[in-house]
Amino acid sequence: MQLIIFDNDIVAYHGDTQNISGLYPGCLVLSVPDGTPIEIGQPWAIDLDAARTSACAAIDAQAEGLRQTVLTPGAGQMAAYQAKEAQATALLQDPTPTEAEYPDIFNEIGVTADSAAEVAAAVLAAAEKWRDYGRLVERARLAGKKAVQEAADAAGIIAARDGVAWPLA
């Protein structure tokens, strides 16, 4: 069960483990064992270590959500991106590229661009654009988690979690 705590009082709760921290800015979301007796309005003693863990998990989830705004999610898709990038790099150094050597690049001729070299250049440009954005997300994620760890109290933890300066895509 997840408790939503505002100003040391329980204001809501959820029975599942879905990441709901983004739904409650200004509140802490803390996990407690199912069956724990709770009531809305009940005061709750906040364990700062648990609050930090929750806030850091929320920051990680936000970072992943932002990354997925510029990438198609999934391990299979990531493998496809990596294969295309490797083929694109090699193709641009090959004076006589063939479809058999670079099937992922040749597969996109007429879709992404009109030639294998143009497809390769587009793949590499997209990969670098992702890396540039990914670096900004990672910096914001790490800075946010550092601020959470340095916070002295629950209000500071909430402010650090909610104050991450996320980059725009």
N, C-alpha and C positions, 0 to 999 in steps of 0.2 A: 504494500500500500504506500502511496505517496501523500504526504501532508503538504499543504500549502500554508506557509506561516507568514503572517504580516505582523510586525511589531510584537513578536513573541506570542501571538495567539493563532490558533488554527482557524483559517478562514474557509478552507475547502479541503477535500481529499479525493483521491482517485485510486481505484482498486487495481489498476494495471501498471506496467513498468514503462509505458511509452514516455519518451522525453517530452515533458510538458512545461519545462522551465520557461520557454519563450512565451507561453500563454499568460504568465503571471509576473510581469515586470514589477520590480520593487518587493517581490516576495521571495522567500526561500522555498525550495522544493526539497523535502527530505524523505528518504525511504524509511519505513518502519515495518516490522514483521506483521503479516496479516494476523488479525485477531487482537491486535493492540487496541485497548479501549480508547476511543477518542470521541470528542464532541466538538462541533463547530463553536468557536468562541472560547474554547478551553485554552488556558495558558500552556505553553510548551517550552521547556528548557532546551535551548539550542546548543547542541554539541558542535563547537566550531570546526573540529576536524571533519565531521560529517557534512557541515555546510560548505567547507572548502572543496571537499570531494564532489559534492553535487554541483557547485558552481563551475568547477573545472570540467566536469562532464558536459554541462550545458555549453560551455565555450567550445569544447571539442565538437559537439554536435552542430553548433552554428557554423563552425569552420567547414565541416564536411558538407553541410547544406550549401554553403557559398561555393565551394569547389564544384559541386554538382550542377551549379547553374551554368558552368562553362564546359562541363564534360558530361558525356553520357555515363550514368552510373553502371557499375558492375565490373567484376574481375575479367570477364571475357572481353568486354569492350576495352578495358585498359590494355589487355594483351594485344588486341588488334591495333590500338594506337601505337604501342611500343614496336610492334613488328613493322608497321608502316614507316615509323620514324627511322628505324634502322635501315630499311630498304631505301628510303629517300636519301639518307646520308650517303649510302654506298652508290646509289644510282648516279648521283651528281658527280661522283669521282670516276665513273666508269665511262670510257669513250664509246663503248658499244653495248649499251644495256639491252637485255632481251626480256621478253615477258616471262620466260621460264625462270630467270634469276630474280625478278622483281614483280611477282604476280600481284601483290597488293597495290602497287603503284599503277601498273598497267590496267588493273581492274577499274580504276577511277578515271581513266581517260574518257573524255566526253561527259563526265559528271562533274568532277571537281575542276578540271582544266582540259585543254585540248591536246596536250602532249605529256609524255612521261616526265620530262624535265619540269614542266609547269606544275604537274601534280606533286612532284617531289618538293618543289619550292613551296607550294601551298601547305603541304603537310608539315614541313619544317617551320614555316611561319606560324602555323596554328600551335605547334608544340611550344615554340618560344613564347607566344602570347599566353598560353596556359601557364608556363613556368613563371613568367613575370607576375601574373595575377596570383598564382599559387604562393610565390614568395611573400607577397603582401599579406595574404591571408595567414600564412604561417607566422609572420612577424606579429601580426595583431593577436593571433591565438596565444603565442608564447608570452607576449607582453601582458595580456589579460590574465593568464594563469599565474604569472609572477605577481601581479597586483593582488589577485585573490589570496595567494599564499602569504603576502605581506600584510594583509588586512588584519587589524587588531580586534575587530568585533563583527557581529552579524551585519550591521549596517554597512561597514566597509566592504565586506564580502559581496553584498548585493550591489553596492556601487561599482565595485571592480567588475563584476560579471556583466552588469547592464551598461557599463561605460566603455566597453571594448570599441575601439575606433576601427570598424571593419571597412575594408576598401570596397569601392563600387566596381562592379563587373564591367 
